Amino acid sequence: MEYEPNPKHKEPWQHGKRGSLCPTGVDSQALLDASVADTSKPGKRYATDGCRAYCAQAHRTDTWHGYPEQWRQVPERIWRGWLRDEVITKKCLKEYW
């Protein structure tokens, strides 16, 4: 899998474009490499930096772009697994819900 950034998720904000801004200093390729596939939605994967959630979408064969996502958009089975394995905390879930 290869990460390819999408300008609408980077500073400066793209006028007229929709999309959430990625925080600076995020290792996008590492997040993609550690991401979990959403079996209910082929072409979507989810990752976390330990507090925030990120979604990756395939836009070409084996090429992905990603963006921050609210926890309520992440499939429950994925975030519950991370909570159980102590990858994330309840505090982070509440903060970015």
URHUKA-V688716 format. One line per field, one symbol per residue. ss: DSSP state (@ for helix, = for strand, . for the rest). A space follows every 10 residues. Layout:
BEGIN
ss=???
END
This chain:
BEGIN
ss=.==...@@@. .......... .......@@@ @@@..==... ...=====.. ..======== ..=======. @@@..@@@@@ @@@@.....@ @@@@@..
END
